[in-house]
Amino acid sequence: MRRHAFLGAVMLIGLGGYASDLFADDKEAVKAFDTVQKVFQSPRCQNCHIPGDSPLQFDAGIAHAMNVVRGLDGKGAAGLPCASCHAERNPPASYGPNAPPGAPHWSLPPAAHKMAWIGLPADKLCAMIKDRSSNGDRDFAALIKHVSDDKLVLWGWNPGEGRAPVPVPHDIFVTQFKRWADAGGPCPVAGS
């Protein structure tokens, strides 16, 4: 009986150490999510990740001029697609500040998957990002690829004349995003 009690105690100690390591990993991943939130809720991202159907513009996030709307596919209304003004790349600086910026496949998320995160607390933003029913059916690998390589996402770090870039260097953001995703995407607790 003593042998079983001793083995049980050893297993509990080992499991306790393993659990504390897991908790520490989750804690680091939740801390990494702070960086993800800072990026996603910067004007470069949230101006297009909107709850309604009219995108925002400029660093102040004001309503887009000319009554621009999302459209079902996120590429604008029939007759006024985003590509009417937004080219495949930013115009030259000589065009002056606030000329319509550009990047490949300029668009908003489609109406069915708005991914609207303006003003969301960290726990709700976290849940939305990893919810495949609202994120365009992306698993963590697809999300990492999206934030690492998508040229429209990358535009946020080179937004053109007169716009502040995303406030975190891209490589640091991707590292933190991967840290969060590799831990299974733990979400901050509401109100913490």
C-alpha positions in Angstrom: 0.0 0.0 0.0 2.8 2.4 0.8 4.4 1.8 -2.5 1.1 2.8 -4.3 0.8 5.9 -2.1 4.4 6.8 -2.9 3.9 6.3 -6.6 0.7 8.3 -6.5 2.5 11.2 -4.7 5.3 11.1 -7.3 2.7 11.2 -10.1 0.8 14.1 -8.5 4.0 16.1 -8.1 5.0 15.4 -11.8 1.5 16.3 -13.0 1.6 19.5 -10.9 4.8 20.5 -12.5 3.4 19.7 -15.9 0.3 21.7 -15.2 2.2 24.7 -14.0 4.3 24.5 -17.2 1.1 24.5 -19.3 -0.3 27.3 -17.2 2.9 29.3 -17.8 2.6 28.6 -21.6 -1.0 29.8 -21.5 0.0 32.9 -19.6 2.7 33.8 -22.1 0.3 33.1 -25.0 -2.4 35.4 -23.5 0.3 38.0 -23.0 1.3 37.6 -26.7 -2.4 38.2 -27.6 -2.0 41.8 -26.2 0.2 42.4 -29.3 -2.3 40.8 -31.6 -5.1 43.0 -30.1 -2.9 46.2 -30.5 -2.4 45.4 -34.2 -6.0 44.3 -35.0 -7.5 47.3 -33.3 -5.2 49.8 -35.0 -6.7 52.1 -37.7 -5.0 50.2 -40.5 -7.0 47.0 -39.6 -10.2 48.1 -37.9 -11.1 50.7 -40.6 -12.1 47.7 -42.8 -13.1 45.3 -40.0 -16.3 47.2 -39.3 -19.7 46.2 -37.8 -21.7 48.1 -40.4 -21.3 48.2 -44.1 -19.5 51.6 -44.6 -15.7 51.4 -44.2 -13.8 54.0 -42.3 -10.8 55.9 -43.4 -7.7 57.8 -42.2 -6.1 57.5 -38.8 -9.2 59.0 -37.2 -11.5 56.3 -38.5 -14.0 58.7 -40.1 -16.8 57.5 -42.4 -15.5 56.7 -45.9 -16.3 59.5 -48.4 -18.7 59.0 -51.3 -21.0 56.7 -49.4 -18.8 53.7 -50.1 -20.3 50.4 -48.9 -19.1 46.8 -48.3 -21.2 44.9 -50.8 -21.9 41.2 -50.4 -18.4 40.1 -51.4 -16.7 42.9 -49.5 -15.4 44.5 -52.7 -17.9 47.4 -52.8 -21.3 48.0 -54.3 -22.2 47.2 -57.9 -21.2 50.2 -59.9 -18.7 51.4 -57.3 -16.3 48.6 -56.5 -13.3 49.3 -54.3 -11.0 48.9 -57.3 -12.6 52.1 -58.8 -10.2 54.1 -56.6 -7.9 51.6 -54.9 -5.2 50.2 -57.2 -2.9 47.2 -56.7 -0.4 49.3 -54.8 0.0 52.7 -53.2 0.3 55.7 -55.5 3.6 57.5 -55.5 4.2 60.0 -52.7 4.1 62.8 -55.2 0.3 62.3 -55.3 0.3 63.8 -51.9 -1.1 62.7 -48.6 -4.3 60.7 -48.3 -4.5 59.7 -52.0 -6.5 56.4 -52.2 -4.1 53.7 -51.0 -3.7 50.4 -52.8 -2.9 46.7 -52.3 -3.8 43.5 -54.1 -7.4 42.5 -53.7 -8.4 45.7 -51.9 -11.6 44.8 -50.0 -13.4 44.5 -46.7 -14.3 41.1 -45.3 -17.4 39.8 -47.0 -20.8 40.6 -45.4 -21.2 37.0 -44.2 -17.9 37.2 -42.2 -17.5 40.9 -41.2 -14.9 40.2 -38.5 -15.8 43.5 -36.9 -13.6 44.2 -34.0 -13.9 47.9 -33.3 -14.1 48.4 -29.6 -14.3 44.7 -28.7 -12.7 43.7 -25.4 -9.8 41.3 -25.6 -11.7 38.2 -24.7 -14.4 38.8 -27.4 -11.8 39.7 -30.1 -9.8 36.6 -29.3 -12.9 34.4 -29.5 -13.9 36.0 -32.9 -10.5 35.6 -34.5 -10.3 31.9 -33.8 -14.0 31.1 -34.5 -14.0 29.4 -37.9 -17.6 30.2 -38.5 -16.8 33.9 -38.4 -13.2 34.1 -39.7 -13.7 32.6 -43.2 -13.2 29.0 -42.0 -9.5 29.6 -41.2 -7.7 27.2 -38.8 -4.6 28.5 -36.9 -2.3 27.6 -39.8 -4.4 29.5 -42.3 -4.6 32.5 -39.9 -0.8 32.5 -39.5 -0.4 32.4 -43.2 -3.0 35.2 -43.6 -1.2 37.6 -41.2 2.2 36.6 -42.4 1.9 36.8 -46.2 -1.4 38.3 -47.4 -0.4 41.5 -49.3 -3.5 43.4 -48.2 -2.6 42.6 -44.5 1.0 43.6 -45.2 -0.2 46.9 -46.6 -0.9 48.0 -43.0 2.8 48.3 -42.4 3.3 50.4 -45.6 0.0 52.4 -45.8 1.1 55.2 -48.0 1.6 58.9 -47.7 -0.2 60.5 -44.7 -1.1 57.3 -42.8 0.4 55.9 -39.7 1.5 52.3 -40.1 0.5 49.5 -37.8 2.2 50.3 -34.4 4.0 47.0 -34.0 6.7 45.8 -36.4 5.4 43.0 -38.6 8.0 40.4 -37.6 7.2 41.0 -33.9 3.5 40.8 -34.6 3.8 37.5 -36.5 6.0 36.0 -33.7 3.5 37.0 -31.1 0.6 35.7 -33.2 2.3 32.4 -33.7 3.1 32.2 -29.9 -0.6 32.7 -29.2 -1.8 30.3 -32.0 0.7 27.6 -31.1 -0.7 27.5 -27.6 -4.2 26.9 -28.9 -5.3 30.5 -28.9 -6.1 30.9 -25.2 -8.2 34.0 -24.6 -7.9 36.6 -21.9 -10.5 36.4 -19.2 -13.1 39.1 -19.4 -12.4 42.2 -17.3 -8.8 41.2 -16.6 
